[in-house]
Amino acid sequence: MSSVRHRRLTLVGSITGAVIVALDGTVLTVAQPTMQRALHASFVQVQWTSTGYLIAVASLLVFAGRLGDRFGHQQIFAVGILGFGATSAGIGLASDVGWVIGLRVAQGVFGALLQPATLGMLRAAYPRDQLGMPLALRTSAIGLAAAAGPIVGGALAAHLGWRAVFFLNVAPALVIGVLALTVQLPTPAPARTTAPTPTTAPTPTPTSSSSPATGAGTSAARLDLPGACLLAITLVCLVHTLVVIPETGWTAATTLGGVAAAVTCGAFIRHERRTASPLVPPSVLGSATVLSALAILLSASAALFGALFVGTYFLQDVLALDPLESGLRVLPLAVMMVLSAPASAVLQRRHGPRRTTMAAMVLLTLGILLLAQLDQGATAVETGAGFLLLGAGFGTVMVTATAVIVHQASVDNAGVAGGLQQTAMNIGPTLGVAVATMLLTLTAPIAAGGRPYGGASRGGGAHGGGVLVDGPRWTHDAFVSAMGSTLLALAVLAAVGALAAVKLPRRLDAERTRNPRREVIHRRKPRPPRATESRYRR
């Protein structure tokens, strides 16, 4: 199979996997009310169909990425997407909400296997200097799926019932999964980021060939199970705390969950520094560039989804728009995500990731500040302009920061890097909604002259990742006042991400920028040095 065809198949598989996951989340949000009525379930039970999935997927992403590095991203991708499709079919056939919750947790496990592999396959298939556009196309497809999800989910739930929403993923998952199992794509060359030297090239020894735990294969042969368990516990405690806080407020249980997350995180970092084969290699976790890119993704996704949560509540509660009209007001966000992704790949190539990301974070901050100025007389142009800036900024940030993370990782660690990127993208929205909800519930009653929000006894909760259902009934003036201060806080969070962009490189792979032909020369002419070396040895 030719290299070009190999890359195209890899890109199609990566995009399809990412779209299936994105579409699943957006269509589920629309179908949950219908599912609740059909299964005679409580709101808390329906909420756990989202919470259980989120906890499972977030806690296993990094370990799943390491499995891809160890056993091959194509194989892990095939298992993930086939399992995702099978659990989708099982949910569509479920007889009660208990089965739905259990299968959603299982679906989260397969989603964790699937997501890092979509990035790992791209890193293995494309040279570093050609990763920008594939990542941009992947981001555009995710934005398109996010925009189409509510429309498709609403139409299916209205005409065919909530079960049709889950059957939607089965056919494409089956087709792509079977192709991933049957089509054997060529494996990348063993030489990855450094050119082979005459002293290290041909030194196979009987010990290294017979023992997988020696030499360069040590980290690949051993999986850091204690580290994976510590990281999973950390993320479970963190995600569960962030999900529960909007519903209950700060209680002894949520405080204990936050403390447990901090303690296990410290234990994980200590373990990673001491173990011989860490789950997250020092070259990834110890890189200031990777950590900065992860911080940018975390702050950008938290700011975006927090602002989107507040903005949706404003459109439907204050402006009294129905869900369709609200969706049309927010549509510029999805459109700009689709359009800005490929444009950001070009901008990144011309101006570098640092300038591109800083400019995008500024757009994101300006969009939030523009939404903070809205009041009860807001027009469609004013709201659309705010969401347009949000989409342009976030679409660009998602491409550039992801490109930096994947670019910095070697092929050996591409799965772990993808797992870290996906973890930030899963925790960020949950963090943003939690922060927005706490700020709203603390400031809106005070602005109305009432008491601060008192927790679950007064209502409040998250629906499908963050829509308040039974919250306090604020006056419009009180909500608008609280919305302004809440969005200002989220704008500050986005500005912090802009500051973190200072740590990004001016150019991706500065060494290759000085000599752009060097990697091509090593790839095209590997034989003469080896021949010279063999003659020298004789």
C-alpha positions as a Python dict, from the first residue, in 0.01 Angstrom:
ca = {
    (1, 'M'): (0, 0, 0),
    (2, 'S'): (136, 343, -95),
    (3, 'S'): (229, 596, 170),
    (4, 'V'): (-29, 847, 42),
    (5, 'R'): (-311, 591, 56),
    (6, 'H'): (-197, 483, 402),
    (7, 'R'): (-219, 840, 527),
    (8, 'R'): (-561, 896, 374),
    (9, 'L'): (-702, 582, 535),
    (10, 'T'): (-551, 682, 867),
    (11, 'L'): (-699, 1031, 840),
    (12, 'V'): (-1045, 893, 755),
    (13, 'G'): (-1033, 656, 1051),
    (14, 'S'): (-912, 926, 1289),
    (15, 'I'): (-1181, 1172, 1180),
    (16, 'T'): (-1458, 910, 1191),
    (17, 'G'): (-1363, 802, 1543),
    (18, 'A'): (-1349, 1160, 1669),
    (19, 'V'): (-1682, 1247, 1503),
    (20, 'I'): (-1857, 942, 1649),
    (21, 'V'): (-1754, 1043, 2002),
    (22, 'A'): (-1846, 1411, 1949),
    (23, 'L'): (-2180, 1327, 1790),
    (24, 'D'): (-2265, 1083, 2068),
    (25, 'G'): (-2226, 1350, 2336),
    (26, 'T'): (-2431, 1618, 2160),
    (27, 'V'): (-2721, 1399, 2050),
    (28, 'L'): (-2748, 1243, 2396),
    (29, 'T'): (-2811, 1581, 2556),
    (30, 'V'): (-3115, 1633, 2335),
    (31, 'A'): (-3247, 1279, 2386),
    (32, 'Q'): (-3218, 1265, 2766),
    (33, 'P'): (-3561, 1418, 2849),
    (34, 'T'): (-3735, 1172, 2616),
    (35, 'M'): (-3534, 883, 2760),
    (36, 'Q'): (-3625, 989, 3114),
    (37, 'R'): (-3997, 980, 3037),
    (38, 'A'): (-3981, 654, 2842),
    (39, 'L'): (-3786, 467, 3111),
    (40, 'H'): (-3970, 630, 3405),
    (41, 'A'): (-3634, 734, 3547),
    (42, 'S'): (-3548, 1006, 3794),
    (43, 'F'): (-3343, 1310, 3700),
    (44, 'V'): (-3047, 1184, 3904),
    (45, 'Q'): (-3052, 851, 3719),
    (46, 'V'): (-3056, 1022, 3381),
    (47, 'Q'): (-2777, 1251, 3495),
    (48, 'W'): (-2561, 946, 3566),
    (49, 'T'): (-2588, 837, 3203),
    (50, 'S'): (-2360, 1136, 3135),
    (51, 'T'): (-2163, 1141, 3460),
    (52, 'G'): (-2075, 769, 3448),
    (53, 'Y'): (-1947, 801, 3093),
    (54, 'L'): (-1744, 1113, 3172),
    (55, 'I'): (-1577, 960, 3478),
    (56, 'A'): (-1489, 639, 3293),
    (57, 'V'): (-1344, 809, 2988),
    (58, 'A'): (-1151, 1080, 3172),
    (59, 'S'): (-988, 840, 3418),
    (60, 'L'): (-856, 599, 3153),
    (61, 'L'): (-744, 820, 2864),
    (62, 'V'): (-374, 836, 2949),
    (63, 'F'): (-346, 465, 3025),
    (64, 'A'): (-533, 388, 2702),
    (65, 'G'): (-281, 603, 2516),
    (66, 'R'): (3, 404, 2671),
    (67, 'L'): (-166, 80, 2560),
    (68, 'G'): (-166, 218, 2207),
    (69, 'D'): (204, 299, 2232),
    (70, 'R'): (268, -55, 2355),
    (71, 'F'): (44, -269, 2133),
    (72, 'G'): (-22, -44, 1833),
    (73, 'H'): (-266, 242, 1788),
    (74, 'Q'): (-449, 73, 1503),
    (75, 'Q'): (-532, -234, 1713),
    (76, 'I'): (-642, -28, 2015),
    (77, 'F'): (-845, 196, 1784),
    (78, 'A'): (-1022, -107, 1637),
    (79, 'V'): (-1110, -245, 1982),
    (80, 'G'): (-1227, 98, 2098),
    (81, 'I'): (-1450, 181, 1804),
    (82, 'L'): (-1604, -168, 1781),
    (83, 'G'): (-1671, -165, 2155),
    (84, 'F'): (-1816, 184, 2130),
    (85, 'G'): (-2053, 73, 1856),
    (86, 'A'): (-2151, -247, 2041),
    (87, 'T'): (-2233, -61, 2363),
    (88, 'S'): (-2432, 195, 2162),
    (89, 'A'): (-2642, -89, 2023),
    (90, 'G'): (-2679, -234, 2372),
    (91, 'I'): (-2802, 100, 2510),
    (92, 'G'): (-3055, 123, 2229),
    (93, 'L'): (-3191, -218, 2334),
    (94, 'A'): (-3175, -156, 2712),
    (95, 'S'): (-3492, -230, 2910),
    (96, 'D'): (-3435, 6, 3204),
    (97, 'V'): (-3219, 297, 3311),
    (98, 'G'): (-2988, 76, 3518),
    (99, 'W'): (-2872, -103, 3205),
    (100, 'V'): (-2830, 232, 3029),
    (101, 'I'): (-2604, 364, 3307),
    (102, 'G'): (-2394, 46, 3316),
    (103, 'L'): (-2353, 37, 2939),
    (104, 'R'): (-2268, 408, 2932),
    (105, 'V'): (-1983, 341, 3176),
    (106, 'A'): (-1863, 58, 2950),
    (107, 'Q'): (-1895, 291, 2654),
    (108, 'G'): (-1673, 537, 2838),
    (109, 'V'): (-1405, 268, 2869),
    (110, 'F'): (-1413, 202, 2494),
    (111, 'G'): (-1424, 577, 2428),
    (112, 'A'): (-1104, 610, 2631),
    (113, 'L'): (-939, 347, 2410),
    (114, 'L'): (-1063, 518, 2097),
    (115, 'Q'): (-977, 885, 2149),
    (116, 'P'): (-598, 884, 2208),
    (117, 'A'): (-557, 634, 1925),
    (118, 'T'): (-706, 882, 1676),
    (119, 'L'): (-418, 1118, 1751),
    (120, 'G'): (-156, 845, 1787),
    (121, 'M'): (-234, 709, 1440),
    (122, 'L'): (-193, 1055, 1286),
    (123, 'R'): (139, 1108, 1462),
    (124, 'A'): (267, 774, 1333),
    (125, 'A'): (140, 826, 977),
    (126, 'Y'): (241, 1188, 910),
    (127, 'P'): (580, 1357, 936),
    (128, 'R'): (594, 1621, 1206),
    (129, 'D'): (596, 1912, 963),
    (130, 'Q'): (278, 1785, 793),
    (131, 'L'): (60, 1729, 1101),
    (132, 'G'): (-107, 2071, 1098),
    (133, 'M'): (-366, 2017, 827),
    (134, 'P'): (-476, 1664, 935),
    (135, 'L'): (-531, 1794, 1288),
    (136, 'A'): (-720, 2092, 1146),
    (137, 'L'): (-948, 1868, 939),
    (138, 'R'): (-1012, 1655, 1246),
    (139, 'T'): (-1105, 1965, 1448),
    (140, 'S'): (-1335, 2093, 1173),
    (141, 'A'): (-1514, 1759, 1166),
    (142, 'I'): (-1560, 1770, 1544),
    (143, 'G'): (-1705, 2120, 1518),
    (144, 'L'): (-1940, 2011, 1243),
    (145, 'A'): (-2055, 1713, 1450),
    (146, 'A'): (-2114, 1939, 1750),
    (147, 'A'): (-2326, 2169, 1536),
    (148, 'A'): (-2524, 1889, 1370),
    (149, 'G'): (-2567, 1682, 1686),
    (150, 'P'): (-2859, 1871, 1845),
    (151, 'I'): (-3043, 1889, 1514),
    (152, 'V'): (-2992, 1522, 1428),
    (153, 'G'): (-3062, 1410, 1784),
    (154, 'G'): (-3377, 1619, 1808),
    (155, 'A'): (-3511, 1486, 1478),
    (156, 'L'): (-3438, 1123, 1568),
    (157, 'A'): (-3580, 1153, 1920),
    (158, 'A'): (-3894, 1326, 1794),
    (159, 'H'): (-3975, 1086, 1508),
    (160, 'L'): (-3810, 754, 1598),
    (161, 'G'): (-3763, 773, 1976),
    (162, 'W'): (-3456, 807, 2199),
    (163, 'R'): (-3321, 462, 2107),
    (164, 'A'): (-3255, 573, 1750),
    (165, 'V'): (-3000, 823, 1883),
    (166, 'F'): (-2776, 538, 2000),
    (167, 'F'): (-2827, 323, 1690),
    (168, 'L'): (-2690, 617, 1488),
    (169, 'N'): (-2327, 525, 1573),
    (170, 'V'): (-2348, 151, 1519),
    (171, 'A'): (-2306, 127, 1140),
    (172, 'P'): (-2010, 367, 1096),
    (173, 'A'): (-1835, 220, 1403),
    (174, 'L'): (-1874, -132, 1264),
    (175, 'V'): (-1743, -40, 918),
    (176, 'I'): (-1440, 155, 1041),
    (177, 'G'): (-1363, -104, 1309),
    (178, 'V'): (-1364, -393, 1061),
    (179, 'L'): (-1141, -195, 823),
    (180, 'A'): (-899, -123, 1107),
    (181, 'L'): (-878, -495, 1185),
    (182, 'T'): (-848, -623, 829),
    (183, 'V'): (-644, -357, 647),
    (184, 'Q'): (-283, -390, 757),
    (185, 'L'): (-125, -50, 731),
    (186, 'P'): (255, -28, 716),
    (187, 'T'): (425, 41, 1045),
    (188, 'P'): (641, 352, 1074),
    (189, 'A'): (1017, 323, 1041),
    (190, 'P'): (1202, 253, 1363),
    (191, 'A'): (1412, 568, 1333),
    (192, 'R'): (1193, 841, 1477),
    (193, 'T'): (1331, 1174, 1578),
    (194, 'T'): (1706, 1132, 1573),
    (195, 'A'): (1930, 1016, 1296),
    (196, 'P'): (2106, 682, 1358),
    (197, 'T'): (2471, 701, 1441),
    (198, 'P'): (2733, 445, 1332),
    (199, 'T'): (2806, 348, 1692),
    (200, 'T'): (2448, 257, 1782),
    (201, 'A'): (2294, 121, 1464),
    (202, 'P'): (2355, -254, 1436),
    (203, 'T'): (2411, -389, 1786),
    (204, 'P'): (2152, -661, 1845),
    (205, 'T'): (2256, -894, 2121),
    (206, 'P'): (2112, -1226, 2226),
    (207, 'T'): (2001, -1077, 2556),
    (208, 'S'): (1803, -797, 2399),
    (209, 'S'): (1632, -1026, 2151),
    (210, 'S'): (1538, -1287, 2405),
    (211, 'S'): (1439, -1060, 2692),
    (212, 'P'): (1175, -794, 2623),
    (213, 'A'): (1256, -615, 2945),
    (214, 'T'): (1602, -502, 2850),
    (215, 'G'): (1751, -220, 2652),
    (216, 'A'): (1518, 11, 2463),
    (217, 'G'): (1222, -214, 2512),
    (218, 'T'): (1205, -171, 2887),
    (219, 'S'): (949, 107, 2890),
    (220, 'A'): (752, -57, 2613),
    (221, 'A'): (742, -403, 2769),
    (222, 'R'): (630, -290, 3115),
    (223, 'L'): (306, -110, 3184),
    (224, 'D'): (299, 117, 3486),
    (225, 'L'): (-14, -27, 3648),
    (226, 'P'): (38, 141, 3990),
    (227, 'G'): (79, 477, 3817),
    (228, 'A'): (-229, 412, 3603),
    (229, 'C'): (-434, 330, 3916),
    (230, 'L'): (-316, 644, 4100),
    (231, 'L'): (-394, 864, 3800),
    (232, 'A'): (-736, 700, 3754),
    (233, 'I'): (-827, 757, 4120),
    (234, 'T'): (-712, 1119, 4095),
    (235, 'L'): (-925, 1187, 3789),
    (236, 'V'): (-1228, 1001, 3925),
    (237, 'C'): (-1222, 1210, 4243),
    (238, 'L'): (-1164, 1532, 4049),
    (239, 'V'): (-1430, 1478, 3782),
    (240, 'H'): (-1690, 1353, 4031),
    (241, 'T'): (-1629, 1657, 4253),
    (242, 'L'): (-1660, 1899, 3963),
    (243, 'V'): (-1982, 1732, 3845),
    (244, 'V'): (-2143, 1726, 4190),
    (245, 'I'): (-2050, 2081, 4299),
    (246, 'P'): (-2308, 2254, 4073),
    (247, 'E'): (-2581, 2035, 4225),
    (248, 'T'): (-2490, 2037, 4594),
    (249, 'G'): (-2244, 2323, 4640),
    (250, 'W'): (-1944, 2292, 4868),
    (251, 'T'): (-2021, 2018, 5120),
    (252, 'A'): (-1811, 1785, 5333),
    (253, 'A'): (-1832, 1523, 5057),
    (254, 'T'): (-1715, 1756, 4778),
    (255, 'T'): (-1436, 1892, 4998),
    (256, 'L'): (-1324, 1537, 5076),
    (257, 'G'): (-1329, 1454, 4705),
    (258, 'G'): (-1108, 1754, 4626),
    (259, 'V'): (-864, 1663, 4903),
    (260, 'A'): (-851, 1300, 4784),
    (261, 'A'): (-777, 1417, 4428),
    (262, 'A'): (-492, 1638, 4553),
    (263, 'V'): (-341, 1361, 4770),
    (264, 'T'): (-352, 1095, 4500),
    (265, 'C'): (-216, 1343, 4245),
    (266, 'G'): (84, 1404, 4471),
    (267, 'A'): (132, 1030, 4514),
    (268, 'F'): (114, 983, 4136),
    (269, 'I'): (378, 1249, 4069),
    (270, 'R'): (609, 1099, 4334),
    (271, 'H'): (561, 750, 4191),
    (272, 'E'): (630, 868, 3834),
    (273, 'R'): (956, 1027, 3941),
    (274, 'R'): (1079, 710, 4111),
    (275, 'T'): (962, 429, 3885),
    (276, 'A'): (1184, 292, 3610),
    (277, 'S'): (904, 280, 3349),
    (278, 'P'): (664, 568, 3421),
    (279, 'L'): (317, 590, 3270),
    (280, 'V'): (392, 943, 3149),
    (281, 'P'): (756, 967, 3035),
    (282, 'P'): (964, 1260, 3164),
    (283, 'S'): (1009, 1378, 2807),
    (284, 'V'): (633, 1445, 2796),
    (285, 'L'): (538, 1544, 3150),
    (286, 'G'): (865, 1729, 3211),
    (287, 'S'): (833, 1938, 2896),
    (288, 'A'): (740, 2301, 2966),
    (289, 'T'): (602, 2323, 2613),
    (290, 'V'): (365, 2028, 2659),
    (291, 'L'): (251, 2148, 3002),
    (292, 'S'): (183, 2496, 2864),
    (293, 'A'): (-20, 2355, 2576),
    (294, 'L'): (-222, 2140, 2817),
    (295, 'A'): (-285, 2442, 3041),
    (296, 'I'): (-402, 2640, 2738),
    (297, 'L'): (-645, 2366, 2633),
    (298, 'L'): (-775, 2337, 2989),
    (299, 'S'): (-831, 2710, 3035),
    (300, 'A'): (-972, 2763, 2685),
    (301, 'S'): (-1222, 2476, 2706),
    (302, 'A'): (-1323, 2577, 3060),
    (303, 'A'): (-1378, 2939, 2955),
    (304, 'L'): (-1567, 2843, 2638),
    (305, 'F'): (-1804, 2590, 2792),
    (306, 'G'): (-1860, 2805, 3100),
    (307, 'A'): (-1954, 3098, 2876),
    (308, 'L'): (-2168, 2874, 2656),
    (309, 'F'): (-2349, 2746, 2965),
    (310, 'V'): (-2422, 3099, 3088),
    (311, 'G'): (-2510, 3221, 2738),
    (312, 'T'): (-2758, 2939, 2676),
    (313, 'Y'): (-2927, 3007, 3008),
    (314, 'F'): (-2944, 3378, 2915),
    (315, 'L'): (-3096, 3309, 2574),
    (316, 'Q'): (-3364, 3073, 2698),
    (317, 'D'): (-3449, 3225, 3037),
    (318, 'V'): (-3392, 3597, 2995),
    (319, 'L'): (-3463, 3647, 2624),
    (320, 'A'): (-3733, 3372, 2633),
    (321, 'L'): (-3612, 3201, 2315),
    (322, 'D'): (-3707, 2839, 2243),
    (323, 'P'): (-3432, 2577, 2200),
    (324, 'L'): (-3431, 2608, 1820),
    (325, 'E'): (-3400, 2986, 1828),
    (326, 'S'): (-3127, 2960, 2091),
    (327, 'G'): (-2943, 2709, 1874),
    (328, 'L'): (-2954, 2948, 1580),
    (329, 'R'): (-2809, 3227, 1795),
    (330, 'V'): (-2521, 3000, 1897),
    (331, 'L'): (-2468, 2864, 1544),
    (332, 'P'): (-2188, 3115, 1458),
    (333, 'L'): (-1973, 2941, 1719),
    (334, 'A'): (-1990, 2605, 1543),
    (335, 'V'): (-1950, 2762, 1199),
    (336, 'M'): (-1636, 2948, 1301),
    (337, 'M'): (-1492, 2636, 1461),
    (338, 'V'): (-1529, 2456, 1130),
    (339, 'L'): (-1379, 2743, 930),
    (340, 'S'): (-1103, 2849, 1170),
    (341, 'A'): (-949, 2503, 1207),
    (342, 'P'): (-795, 2476, 857),
    (343, 'A'): (-710, 2848, 861),
    (344, 'S'): (-522, 2801, 1188),
    (345, 'A'): (-299, 2536, 1029),
    (346, 'V'): (-190, 2793, 770),
    (347, 'L'): (-145, 3066, 1032),
    (348, 'Q'): (59, 2833, 1251),
    (349, 'R'): (291, 2753, 962),
    (350, 'R'): (343, 3121, 880),
    (351, 'H'): (353, 3281, 1224),
    (352, 'G'): (430, 2991, 1458),
    (353, 'P'): (223, 2838, 1739),
    (354, 'R'): (308, 3107, 1996),
    (355, 'R'): (170, 3404, 1804),
    (356, 'T'): (-121, 3209, 1661),
    (357, 'T'): (-229, 3076, 2001),
    (358, 'M'): (-193, 3412, 2176),
    (359, 'A'): (-404, 3583, 1909),
    (360, 'A'): (-667, 3307, 1933),
    (361, 'M'): (-684, 3333, 2313),
    (362, 'V'): (-732, 3709, 2276),
    (363, 'L'): (-1026, 3645, 2041),
    (364, 'L'): (-1172, 3399, 2291),
    (365, 'T'): (-1135, 3653, 2573),
    (366, 'L'): (-1292, 3930, 2366),
    (367, 'G'): (-1586, 3706, 2279),
    (368, 'I'): (-1654, 3637, 2648),
    (369, 'L'): (-1623, 4008, 2733),
    (370, 'L'): (-1868, 4092, 2454),
    (371, 'L'): (-2121, 3844, 2593),
    (372, 'A'): (-2072, 3998, 2938),
    (373, 'Q'): (-2209, 4328, 2804),
    (374, 'L'): (-2543, 4179, 2694),
    (375, 'D'): (-2869, 4274, 2859),
    (376, 'Q'): (-3240, 4211, 2806),
    (377, 'G'): (-3236, 4418, 2486),
    (378, 'A'): (-2960, 4213, 2320),
    (379, 'T'): (-3007, 4163, 1946),
    (380, 'A'): (-2920, 3862, 1731),
    (381, 'V'): (-2625, 4053, 1585),
    (382, 'E'): (-2478, 4124, 1930),
    (383, 'T'): (-2513, 3770, 2057),
    (384, 'G'): (-2397, 3625, 1725),
    (385, 'A'): (-2084, 3842, 1729),
    (386, 'G'): (-1989, 3715, 2075),
    (387, 'F'): (-2035, 3350, 1980),
    (388, 'L'): (-1853, 3408, 1650),
    (389, 'L'): (-1543, 3529, 1836),
    (390, 'L'): (-1568, 3232, 2073),
    (391, 'G'): (-1574, 2986, 1783),
    (392, 'A'): (-1289, 3154, 1597),
    (393, 'G'): (-1069, 3162, 1905),
    (394, 'F'): (-1141, 2815, 2035),
    (395, 'G'): (-1117, 2642, 1697),
    (396, 'T'): (-774, 2793, 1642),
    (397, 'V'): (-653, 2715, 1994),
    (398, 'M'): (-766, 2355, 1970),
    (399, 'V'): (-567, 2298, 1652),
    (400, 'T'): (-249, 2482, 1751),
    (401, 'A'): (-223, 2350, 2109),
    (402, 'T'): (-299, 1995, 1997),
    (403, 'A'): (-39, 2023, 1721),
    (404, 'V'): (222, 2134, 1975),
    (405, 'I'): (146, 1841, 2208),
    (406, 'V'): (146, 1577, 1934),
    (407, 'H'): (445, 1733, 1760),
    (408, 'Q'): (658, 1734, 2075),
    (409, 'A'): (595, 1365, 2143),
    (410, 'S'): (794, 1093, 1972),
    (411, 'V'): (611, 812, 1795),
    (412, 'D'): (674, 596, 2104),
    (413, 'N'): (479, 836, 2326),
    (414, 'A'): (218, 963, 2082),
    (415, 'G'): (-61, 773, 2260),
    (416, 'V'): (26, 916, 2600),
    (417, 'A'): (42, 1267, 2452),
    (418, 'G'): (-297, 1214, 2289),
    (419, 'G'): (-436, 1083, 2617),
    (420, 'L'): (-318, 1394, 2802),
    (421, 'Q'): (-471, 1619, 2535),
    (422, 'Q'): (-804, 1437, 2554),
    (423, 'T'): (-797, 1447, 2935),
    (424, 'A'): (-761, 1826, 2929),
    (425, 'M'): (-1043, 1850, 2676),
    (426, 'N'): (-1271, 1639, 2898),
    (427, 'I'): (-1192, 1806, 3231),
    (428, 'G'): (-1194, 2165, 3098),
    (429, 'P'): (-1566, 2184, 3012),
    (430, 'T'): (-1661, 2024, 3344),
    (431, 'L'): (-1444, 2275, 3529),
    (432, 'G'): (-1591, 2568, 3334),
    (433, 'V'): (-1950, 2469, 3402),
    (434, 'A'): (-1875, 2412, 3772),
    (435, 'V'): (-1711, 2755, 3806),
    (436, 'A'): (-1992, 2930, 3615),
    (437, 'T'): (-2261, 2758, 3818),
    (438, 'M'): (-2102, 2842, 4153),
    (439, 'L'): (-2052, 3207, 4058),
    (440, 'L'): (-2407, 3243, 3928),
    (441, 'T'): (-2571, 3081, 4227),
    (442, 'L'): (-2362, 3287, 4470),
    (443, 'T'): (-2407, 3628, 4306),
    (444, 'A'): (-2753, 3626, 4145),
    (445, 'P'): (-2958, 3596, 4468),
    (446, 'I'): (-2740, 3864, 4630),
    (447, 'A'): (-2801, 4096, 4336),
    (448, 'A'): (-3175, 4038, 4380),
    (449, 'G'): (-3155, 4109, 4750),
    (450, 'G'): (-3209, 3749, 4851),
    (451, 'R'): (-3002, 3486, 5027),
    (452, 'P'): (-2713, 3302, 4863),
    (453, 'Y'): (-2784, 2974, 4700),
    (454, 'G'): (-2816, 2699, 4956),
    (455, 'G'): (-2746, 2375, 4771),
    (456, 'A'): (-2949, 2079, 4658),
    (457, 'S'): (-3248, 2148, 4882),
    (458, 'R'): (-3316, 2460, 4680),
    (459, 'G'): (-3263, 2290, 4344),
    (460, 'G'): (-2986, 2309, 4094),
    (461, 'G'): (-2815, 2046, 3894),
    (462, 'A'): (-2634, 1971, 3575),
    (463, 'H'): (-2799, 1820, 3274),
    (464, 'G'): (-2583, 1647, 3018),
    (465, 'G'): (-2270, 1839, 3115),
    (466, 'G'): (-2417, 2157, 3247),
    (467, 'V'): (-2774, 2293, 3207),
    (468, 'L'): (-2945, 2392, 3526),
    (469, 'V'): (-3284, 2227, 3561),
    (470, 'D'): (-3446, 2315, 3891),
    (471, 'G'): (-3241, 2619, 3991),
    (472, 'P'): (-3367, 2923, 4186),
    (473, 'R'): (-3602, 3158, 4004),
    (474, 'W'): (-3406, 3479, 3967),
    (475, 'T'): (-3537, 3804, 3826),
    (476, 'H'): (-3400, 3898, 3487),
    (477, 'D'): (-3207, 4193, 3631),
    (478, 'A'): (-3049, 3970, 3896),
    (479, 'F'): (-2940, 3711, 3643),
    (480, 'V'): (-2800, 3968, 3398),
    (481, 'S'): (-2600, 4127, 3680),
    (482, 'A'): (-2463, 3790, 3791),
    (483, 'M'): (-2397, 3690, 3430),
    (484, 'G'): (-2171, 3991, 3379),
    (485, 'S'): (-1950, 3915, 3679),
    (486, 'T'): (-1943, 3543, 3598),
    (487, 'L'): (-1833, 3601, 3240),
    (488, 'L'): (-1569, 3848, 3358),
    (489, 'A'): (-1422, 3573, 3575),
    (490, 'L'): (-1423, 3334, 3279),
    (491, 'A'): (-1254, 3600, 3066),
    (492, 'V'): (-978, 3619, 3326),
    (493, 'L'): (-943, 3242, 3301),
    (494, 'A'): (-903, 3271, 2924),
    (495, 'A'): (-648, 3550, 2970),
    (496, 'V'): (-443, 3320, 3192),
    (497, 'G'): (-434, 3076, 2901),
    (498, 'A'): (-308, 3356, 2677),
    (499, 'L'): (-22, 3416, 2920),
    (500, 'A'): (64, 3045, 2915),
    (501, 'A'): (103, 3071, 2537),
    (502, 'V'): (428, 3263, 2597),
    (503, 'K'): (590, 2927, 2676),
    (504, 'L'): (500, 2781, 2336),
    (505, 'P'): (775, 2767, 2073),
    (506, 'R'): (800, 3037, 1810),
    (507, 'R'): (822, 2764, 1547),
    (508, 'L'): (743, 2396, 1565),
    (509, 'D'): (1067, 2200, 1577),
    (510, 'A'): (1314, 2487, 1562),
    (511, 'E'): (1600, 2255, 1468),
    (512, 'R'): (1426, 2145, 1150),
    (513, 'T'): (1336, 2506, 1076),
    (514, 'R'): (1707, 2585, 1048),
    (515, 'N'): (1759, 2295, 807),
    (516, 'P'): (1422, 2187, 665),
    (517, 'R'): (1585, 1932, 432),
    (518, 'R'): (1768, 1745, 703),
    (519, 'E'): (1490, 1503, 793),
    (520, 'V'): (1419, 1436, 424),
    (521, 'I'): (1786, 1366, 356),
    (522, 'H'): (1804, 1112, 639),
    (523, 'R'): (1485, 950, 523),
    (524, 'R'): (1581, 927, 157),
    (525, 'K'): (1948, 834, 187),
    (526, 'P'): (1991, 594, 476),
    (527, 'R'): (2201, 339, 283),
    (528, 'P'): (2532, 519, 208),
    (529, 'P'): (2624, 570, 576),
    (530, 'R'): (2546, 203, 651),
    (531, 'A'): (2754, 86, 354),
    (532, 'T'): (3042, 309, 458),
    (533, 'E'): (3015, 181, 809),
    (534, 'S'): (3024, -185, 700),
    (535, 'R'): (3334, -125, 483),
    (536, 'Y'): (3502, 49, 774),
    (537, 'R'): (3437, -248, 1001),
    (538, 'R'): (3581, -494, 748),
}
